[in-house]
Amino acid sequence: MPIHRRLYSVAGFLMLCFFLLIFYLTLLMRGSQYLAASIRQSQTTLTAGYAQGTIYDRNFTPLVNAQSCWFASAVPTPETVGAILPHTLEMQPVLEALRTGRPFLCRVDTPEIPCPGVHLLTVPDRGQGHHLAQHVLGYTLENVGVTGLESDFDDLLRGAEDPAQITYTVDARGKALAGVPPVVQSVQNRNGGVVTTLDARIQALCEAQPLEKGAIVVMDVQTGELLAMASFPTYAPDALGSAISDENAPLINRCLCPYSVGSIFKLVTSAAAYRQYRTHFITECTGTTEISGQTFRCHDHNGHGVVDMKRAMIYSCNSYFIELSTRLDPAGMRETAQLFGFGTQFALTKSILSQSGTLPTPDDLTLPAEMANFCFGQGKLTATPLQVTQMTCAIANNGKMPIASLIRGFTADGTQLTEEREPRCAYPIDRKTAYFLQDLMIAAVNANEKSNAAPSNVFAAGKTSTAQTGRYDENGVEYCHGWITGYFPIDKPRYAVTVLAEDGGYGNDAAAPVFRELAEQITELEHLQTASPAFRAANN
């Protein structure tokens, strides 16, 4: 055979071998894919839930993830089913497992079921029942934050899924293979999250107060950090349907909503008067005052007699401030209110916004009657409990007004704070004006023999108000909001507290006792803390 034919034959044979090799390798590769697929198909994974990031108070006390729920998983046998049935909170998975013979997972009421073959999984319970600071936390639906901090920090709180699950090896019918134990994966990563400025202890004290509708705000006088924000009524995230239909609107955060303010605004009027050298004004209150043909009534229809500014603040004399309004510059009065933050919206987080409320316009204040209403906190004026608390901080903090804050920073492990946020401040009044207003607030609580605001274990300063609403009940009685705002202790102010009793009536009756109770309880908390060995060791 010629040599070139031999070469062609050899080349053809080599090419045939090459194609056979490629075909064989393809079969091997496809076989490994089939093998992997068959392994996957021979396993079934049951997921109880996912760990999500935690929202903490200022002391790293969890505000969510503090409670847990439990799930039991097993291969259905008379023993395992008999052990689980007395504790199960959902029957459908158990009945389905008895029908199919496949492994099942159901929620139970205990973390311990002593039966071989029963495996327990623990999952943080985030959405059941009421949490402290529910209006601040917000809620989730289908594992997505919808409102509050749950929404604002959704990516952080749910950025990395950490499931609690159990995996069984099963046959083609989905039944667990005998002798092959399941693989249990417990949740691990749930300590990272958001650290708020709230103090869970103070928040709990506020939420325990007997307010039907209204709000309580507690703020650190020096830093503006919100220690508590309680809105009444509250709601539970697993009962949203009833909350939506409730005529009392429990989903609203009343700490951030504007209301008629009333006499606590007399502090702003007094600040404007101090700036304009009108603080020595004296007048006689007869119970009624006429401004441009319109008659205004003091809350004491018999009148307070001759009053100066301090006496007018002690007894909340409307006539004094109405008469004072005729001697104040409307533009300066309005500017003072703006410097205190009235009429300004600001954000605590992306979605937690304090509404601006309303200020009368400069044109409004050219009308003597509107100016009179403004000076004793009525008319078109509205403000939020948060704005009022910020004003109180400015007075107590010698003219330095810290801007309210809700977020301290973040944590990766639940113990160490990162990205801590610095306080921001404004200066609406000078030190001398602040001293003057402090003296008025101290007198309003401690020089009024009828005041219900004076605590028994600390000296406090404050001002009450009864704000008219222009709404009336079926008997023709006007609904009024009861207010108080104040601070304590007066020698070293630490806490500013505002209480709003929506439609609650007189401030001295509806709001002042709540303020007094909170001041006493918070002071007692401080005493207990400073007396603890841990506190003494940390401060030595």
N, C-alpha and C positions, 0 to 999 in steps of 0.2 A: 504494500500500500504506500502510495507516495507520502512523503513526510508532511506535506501541508494538510492532507486529509487527517492524518493522525493528530495534528495540532488542533484542527477544528473539532474532532471528537473529544479530545481532552477538555477543550474550552467549553463545549456543550455540556459535558458531564459536570464540570465545576459550576456552571451556571445553574444546572438543575439542583445540585447540592445546596447552592446558595438560597434558591427559592424555597426549597424544603426546610432549610434552617429558619428562614423568615416565617414560614407558615407555622412551624413548631413553636417559635418564640411567641407568636401572636396567640396561639392556643394557651400557652402557659400564662400569658398576661391576662387573658380573658378569664382563665380559670381562677386566678388569684382574686380578680374583681368579684366573680361569682362567690368565691369562698368568703370574702369580706362581707358581701351582701347577705350571705346565709348566716354569718355570725350575727350581723345586726338584726336580722329578722328573727333570730333565736333569743332576743332579749326584749323585755318590756320594762319601761321605766314609768313609775308612778310619782308624780310631783305633788307634795303637800303645799308648797308655797315658796316664797322668795324672801330673803332678807333684804331690807332696804336701809339706807342710811338713816341715822338718828338725828332728831332735833333735840338739842339740850337747853337747859336753863343755864344761867351764868356759872353755876357751880358744878356743871357736868351731870346734873340730874336729868335722866331721859324724860322728855315730855311725850315721846312716842317710843315704841319698842319696849316699854317698861313691863308690859304684860305679854303673856304667851298663850298660844292655843296648841292643842296636841292632836296628832293623827296616829291611828293604829293601822298597820299593814300586816297582812298575813295571807297564806294560802288557805282557802276555805276547807276546814276540817271540823268535825263536831267539837273538838277541843278548843280550837282557836275562835270559832264563831261563838261558842258558849262563853268564852272568857270576855269577848269584846261586847257582846249584846247588852249587858247591864250598863255599859258606859258609853255606848254610841250616841251621837247627836244627829246622825243622819242614817236612815235605814236603807235607802235605795242602793248604795254601793254594796251593802251586805247581801241584799236580796239578789242583785245581779250576779254576784260572785257565786252564790249558792246555785243559781241556774246554769252558769257557764263553767264553774270549776276553776276560774282564773283568779290570780292574785288580786286583792282589792285594797283600797285605802279609804278610811272614813274618819271623820272628826270624832274625838272622844272627850270626856270630861275629866280625865286624869292623866298624869305623865307616867303612870306605872300600871301595867297589867302583867302580873307575874304568870306568864304562860309561855312555854317553849314554842317558838314559831311566830309569836306576836312581836312585831318591831314597832317602837314608838319614835315618832318624829316630832320635834318641837319647832314651832314657827312663831316669830314675833307677831303679836296680834295688834294691828295698826288701825283697823277700821271698825272695831266693835265698841259700842258704848261711848260715853263722854270722856274727853280728855281735858286736863287743865289747859286754859288758854285756847279753847277750841276755835274761837274766831281768828286768832293769830295763826294757829297751825293750818287751818283749812282742812280740806279733805281730798281724797283720791277716788277716782272711778276707773275700774278696769286697769289698775296699776299705773294710772297717770294722774299727776297732781292737777287739781282743777282750781282750787282757790288757796289763798294764803301762802304760807311758806312752802307748803307741799307743791304748789304750782311754781312759785318763784325760783325754787332750787330743785326743780324736778330732775334735771340732768345729773346733778350731784347726788341726790338721794337715791336715784334709781339708775345710776350710770353703769354699774356692773352687777349683773344678776348673780345672786348666790343662792341656788335652790336647795331646799330640803327635799330629798328624793330617795327612792329605793328602786334598785334594778334587779329583776328576776331573770334567770335563764329559763326559757320556755320552749316547748315543742311547737310543731306546726299548728296545733289547735289552741296555742296560747296558754297551755297549762304548765305550771312550774315543773322543771325536771327534778326528780327526787335526788337527794344527796348533794345538790349544788346550792350552797347558801347564797342568799341575796346580798347585794352590795348596798350598804346604807351610806348616804352622803348627808351629813348634817350641815346646817348653815354656819358660816364662819364669819364673813365680812359684814358686820353691821355696826361697828363702832365709829366709823367715820361719819361726818355730817356737819351740821350747822350749830353754832353756839350762839344763843340769843342773850340778851341782857336781862331777861326775866328771872325772877327769883321764885322758884316753885312754891316755897313756903309762904311768901307774901301773896302770891297768886291764889293759893288755896284759901288763905284768910279772906281775901276779897270775895271769892266766889261763894263763900259760906255766909255772906251777909244777906239779910232779909229784904232784898230789893226785888220787886216783881218785874219792873221795867226800868232800865237806866244803865248807868255805867260808873265804873270806878277806875281811876288812873292813878298809879303811884310811880313817881319819878325820882331819881337821884338828883338832888338839888345841885350838886357840884358838877356832875358829868352829863346830865340829861338822859342817862340810861333809863329806859322804861323797866321798872321792877315788877309791874303788874298792869295788865289791861283786861278788865273783866266787863263783859257786856251781858246784860240781862234782858230777856231770858236767853239761855244758851241752847244748844242742840247736840244731837249725837249723829255722827256721819253715817250710821247704819239705819237712821230713821229720817232721811231727807224728805221723804214724801209728806210725812206729818208736819215737818218743819216748814215746808213750802206753803202748806195750806193753813198754817197757824196764823190767826189774825194779829197776833203780837209780834210777828216778823222776827223770829229768833235768829235767822241767818244774818241779820244786819249787825254790823259791829258799831254799836252806839258810841263807843269812844271816839270815833272818827266822824260822827254825823253832827251837823250844826243844829243848835237849839236856841230859843230865846234865852237870854243870859240873865237879865235882871240885875240885882244890886251888887253882885261881885264885880260888875264893870265899873262901879264907883271908885274902885282902886285906880283904874285908868284915868278917870276924871280927876281924881286927886293928884295923880302924877302930872297931868296937863296943867292943873291949877298951880302946882309947885313950880313948874317951869315958867309960868306967867305971873308969879308972885301974887297969887290970889288965895293963899292958904289961910290968911287971917280974916277971911270973910265970915261974918256972923249975921244970922237972920233969925226971925221968929217964925216957928212952924205953928200954924193955927189948925192944921188938918187939911186945908185946901190952898191951892195956889193958882192964880190966873195968869196965863201967858198968851198975849195977843188974842184975847177973847175966849181962849179955851181953858177950862177948869181942870186942874190936875189934883188928885187926892193922894194924901199920904196914907200909908197903910194903917197908921194910927189916926183915926178920924177925929180924935180929940186934940191932936197936935202934940208936939214935943216941947213947945215953949221956945225959949231962946237957945239956939244951938250954934256951936262952932263946928269945925270940920271933924274933930275927934268925937264929939258927942253925936254928931250926925252919923258917923261910921258905926259907933257902938250900937245905936238904936235904929240904924238903917233908915234914916229920915229922908224920904223922897223929896219933901218940900225944899230942904236945904240945897240938894243938888240941882233941882229945877231952877231955883233962884240963882244958883251959881252959874248955870248955863248962860244966863244973860250977860255974864261978865267975862266969859271965856271966848277966845278966838276960835271960831269953828274950824279953820284950817289947821291950827295948832292942835286942837283936840283930836281931829281925825288923824293927823300925822302921828300923834302919840300912840293911838290905837294900832296903827300900821307897824310902828316900831316894835310893839309887843307881839306882832305876828297875826293880829286879827285881819281878816280879809285875805289871807295868803294860804294857798294850798301847799303842802309839802309831803314828800314821800318818805315813808319808813323803809319800804322795799319797793320793788317794781309795781306790785299790785296793792300794797297796803298803804293807802293814801288818806291823809287827813284832809277833809274837804275844807274849802276856803271860808265857808260861812259868808255872811254879807255885812258890808259896811254901808251906811247911807252915803250917797254921793255928795261931793262938795255943793252941788246945787240944792240937794235936799236940806243941807245944814244951814242954808240961808233962810230957811223957814224957822222962826223961833220955836214953834211947837215941836218940830222934828228935832231940833237941837236939844230941847228940853228932854224929850224922850231918850235921846242918845246918851245924855249925861247921867241918867239913872238906869241905863241898860235895857231900855225898852224900844219900841218902834221897829225899825227895819233891821236892827242889829241881831245877828245870830253868830254863834261860835261853837266850836267843838270842845268837849271835855279835855282833849289833848292840848288845844290852844290855850285854854284857861290854865292848865297845869304848867305849861311853859312860862306863862306870865308870872305865876306864883314863884317859879324857880328864879326868875330874874329879880324879883323883890327880895327873896330870901338869900340870894347869892350876891347881894350888894351891887346890883345893877348888871351883873354879867349873866346873860341868858343862854344856857346851853341848849343847843338844838336837839330835840328829842331823837333818840336812836334806839333801835331794836335788835341789831345784830352786833355781837362782840367780835365774831370772827368765825373760824372754821377749825375742825380737828380731824386728824386722820386715825386717831386711836382712842378717842373718848377721854383722854387725860391731858393732852397738850394742846394749847391754843396756838393757832397760826393765823396770819393775816389780820391781827388785831386792829380794829379801827379806832382812830383817834377822835376825841370829841371835838365838835365845832361849836362856836359861840358867837353871839351877837351882843350888842351893848345898847339896849333901848333907853336906859336911864343911867344917870350918874350915881355915885355912891351916896351922896347926901339925899337925893330923891328916894333911893332905896331905903335908907334909914328912916326917913319920914313915913313911908308906906308901911314899913315893918312896925313902927310904933302904933299906927292905926289898926293893923291886923292883930297885934297883941292885945290892944284895948278891946277890940270887937269880941274876942273870946273871953278875956279874963276880967274885964270891967263891967260886963253885962250880967247882972244877977240872974237873968232868965236864959242865958246861953246853955244849950245842950251839947256844946262842942268841946268843953274843957276836959281833957283826960285827967285821970287821977294819979298817974305815975310819971308824967312828963309835962313840961310847959309847952303849949302850942299856940300858934297864931293862925288866924283865919278870917274868913268872911262868908256869911250865908247870903242867900237870895231866894226870893220867890218870884219866878218869872211868869208873867201872864202870857197866855197863848192865843186868846181870842176864840177859843173853842169852849163849848158848854155842854154839860150833861143834860139828861132829860128833865132835871129839876131846875135848870137855868143856872147852875153853879159852874163857874168858870174852872176849866182845867188849868192847873199851874204846875210848873216844874220846880221842884225843890233842889237847890244847889248848896254846896259848900266847897270852898277851896282853901287850903291852908298848908302849914308846914310845921315841922318839929324836928328836934328840940330847938327852942328859940335861941339858945346860946351858941350852938354849933349846928345850924340847919343841915339836915341830911335827907329828909323825906318830904316831898311835896305830894299832897293827896287831894284829888278832886272827886267829889261824889255828886252824881246827877240822879235824882229820883224823878224819872219821867212821869208826868201827870201825878206826881206824888203829893202835891200840896205845899205847905210851908217848908222852907229850907231848914228852919230850926227844929222842926218836928220830924221831917222825913229824911234829911241828909245829915244833919249835925250829929245825931246819935251814932250813925255809921262811921263818921269820921272819928269820933271819940273812941269807939270800940277798936277801930283799926290802929289808931295811934297807941293805945294801950297794948294791944297784942303785938305790934311790931316792936315796940320798946321792950316788951318782955322777951321777944325773940333775941334781940340784941344782947340783953343781959345774960340770957342762957348761953349765947355764943361766946361772949367775952369771959364767962366763968368757966368754960370748958378747958380741960388740960391741953387739948390740941391747939386751941387758940392761943393760950398763954405760951406754949412752947414755940409756936410760929412767930410770936411777937417779942420774944426775949433775945 
